[in-house]
Amino acid sequence: MIQIIPAIDIIDGKCVRLTQGDYAQKTIYNENPLEVAKEFEDIGIKRLHLVDLDGAKKGSVVNLKVLDTIANKTNLVIDFGGGIKTENDLNAAYNAGAAIATIGSVAVKDQPLFFSWIKKYGADKILLGADVKDEKIAVSGWLEKTNLSIFDFIKQNMDAGLQTIFCTDISKDGMLQGPATDLYKKILEQYPHLNLIASGGVAVMDDIYKLDETGCKAVIVGKAIYEGRISMKELKSFIKF
């Protein structure tokens, strides 16, 4: 059964969502991210995807206080990302309560550094986020598209020992028009042993069932929950199923 991982995106300490990564298209959903995290925990959610959008924009971690609060006041396993560019950032995230650090741009722009982190901290402590547009990797908050194919990128990282990757199709993110199931199928056909986490585009529970059928291990869901398209009741019954 696919695991549901809700996302909480943080700007100025508040729970927000962007549309297609555009900071100008921001909606504030809750002033208190801890409240949101507790609601998830109360229905049986075990894992949280926490994103420091201020950190992603700045290029260094900003919202550690939010991470620290949620880590101390819930039992959620938190993967935290956004602006982790140095080992200091990485350690700051772990020290503030992140079980797993989410890394994106560094894995593309400085592979030797990223691979050294996998070796030092262990593959289970690091979650690689691959942002994709037209099957090519995009970096720097999606502002930059590279010529690196997602399939080559996955191979390089699996060769370095990484087993889990979450993949976001930028064209789908925040659009509530369904996830990139065809892309995920293609990835899993090539790499059947990869723990693939789907991200972006989930609009209704049916999307989650379809992703389960593709073989994705987990799915990150954000906007659909906050917009009320997927209710807490539906999530709860899925988790308890």
N, C-alpha and C positions, 0 to 999 in steps of 0.2 A: 504493500500500500504506500502510495506517494505521501511524503511528509509535507505539511503546509507550514511555511515559514513566513509569518507576517513581517512587513517592512515598516519601520518607523524612520522617516526622513526628518532631519533636524536642521532648522535655520533659526538663529537667535534663541536657541533653547526650546523652540516650539515644534510641534508635530505638523509637518507640511507635506504637500505633494507638488511636484512639478509636472508639466506636460512636455514630453520629449526632451527632458533635461534643460528646459528653458527657465532660467531664474525669473524672467519677466512674467511667466505663466505659473504663478505660485498661489496655492490655496492653503490657508491655515486651517487645520482640522481640530487642533486642541492645543491650548497653551501649556498643558502639562503632560509631557510624554509618559511619565510614570503611570498616570491614570490609564492611559491606553495600554501600556505594557501589562498592567495588572488585569485589565479586562481580558486580554488574550490568555494570560496565565489561568484565570478563573475558569475558562472553558476547556482547559486541558492542553493548550499549546505549550510546547517544551522549548521551542527555539525562536530566537528573534534576530532579524536582520536590521541592524541599526546603522544608519548612514548619516555621517556628518557632512551636510552639504556646504556649510561654511568652510569646513576643512578642505573639501574637494576644490572649492573655488580659490582658496588661499594657497593651497599647496602644502599645508601643514595642519595637524590636528587642532581643532578648536573646541568642540563640545564634549570634552572629557567629563565635565561635571554631570551631564545627563547620563552618560554611560555609567559613571560611578554610582549615581542614585539608583538607576534601574538594576544594576548588578547587585547592589546591597539590599534592595527592598523586594526583589523577586528571586525565584530560583531558575529563571530562564537561562538557557545557554545562549550567550550573545555572540554573534559575529558582528564585528564593528569595522567600518571602513570610511574612507573619505579623507584624503590628504595624507595618508601614510606614505611618506617618501624616504624616510631615514630610519635607522635602527632606533634612534631616540623616540621617534613617533611610535614605532612598533612596541617598544617597551612601555611607553606611556599608556598605550591602549591596553596591554596585558595587565599592567599595574592598576588600571582603573576598573578592571573587571571583565574585559573581553576574554572569552574562551578561545576565540578564533579571530585573527586579523584578516580583513578583506583587502586584497591588493589588486590594483588595476594597472594604472599607467607604468609604474616601476617595472612590472613584469615584461612590459614591451620595450621600454626605453633603456633599462639597465638590467638586462637578463642575468649577467654574472652576479650582481648584487642580490637579485631576487632568488636565484638558485642557492646562494650562500645562506639566505634566510631559511630556505626549505631544509637545508642540511643542518643548520644550527638549532632551529626550533622544532623541526619535525613537520611533515606534510599535514598532519592532523591539526596543527595550530594555525594553518594558513589556508585561506579560501581565495582562489583566483577568480576575479571577475573579468569575463571577456565580453566587451561591448562590440557588437557586430553590426555592420551596415553592408548590404549586398555581399555577404559572406566574407567580408574583410574586417580586420580589427580596427576599431576606432579608439582614440585615447584623449586624455585631457578634457574630461567632462564632455566627450563626444564632439569636441570642436575640431578634432584632427582625424582624418581617415588615413590609414596606412595601406600599403600594398600587401600586407601579410594576410594570408588566408587563415580563416578560423581553424581549418583542418591541420595546417602545418603548425600553427600556434599550439594547438592541443597536443600534437605529437611531441613537440619540443619539451613541453612541460611534463607530460607523462614520462618521457625519457629521464627527466630530472627527479622523478619520484612522486610527482603530484597525482593524486587520485580523484580529487573533487574540483569541479569547476562550475561556476554559474555563468550562464550565457544569456545576455540581454540583446534582443534584436531592437536596435534603437527606433526603427520605424514603427514598432509596436508599442513602445513604452508609454504608459499614461494615456493611451488612445482608447482603451477599453473595447478593442475590436478583435480580440482573440490573440492567443500566443502564436509563436513561430513554430508550430508543430512539425511542419515539413523540414525545417532546418534541423530541429532536434532529432528527427528520424534519421536524417542523413549523417549527422554526427555519430549517433549510436550504432548505425550500420558499420561505420568505419572503426569506431572505438567502443565495442560492446561492454568492455570492463570499466569504462569511465563512469564515475558517480556524477551524473549530469543534473544540475539544478536549473530548472527553467525560470525565467524572469522576464516580466514585461507582457502586457497585453491581456492578462487574465481579466475577464469581465463578468463571468457567471460560473457557477459550480460545474456546469457541463465542460467548461474549458479544463478544469482540474482533472475530471474523469478522462478526458482525451489525452492529457499529458501523462496520466498514469498508464494508459495503454501504450504510449510510445516507449515507455521504459525509463522515463526520467525518475530520479530518486526523490526529488523534492521540488517544490515550486515556491517562489517568493511572490507573495500577493500583497499589494498595497492599495492602490486607488479604488479597486472594486469594493473593498471592505469599507473604506471611508465614504464612498459615495452611496453606500447602502445597497449595492447590487448583489453583494454576497453578505448575508446576515450572520451575526454571531451564532444564531441558532443552527444555521446550515453548517457552519464550520464545526460547531460542537458535535452535531450528529455524524459528520464525516469522520472526525477524530475518534469518536467512540465506536464507530462501525466495526 
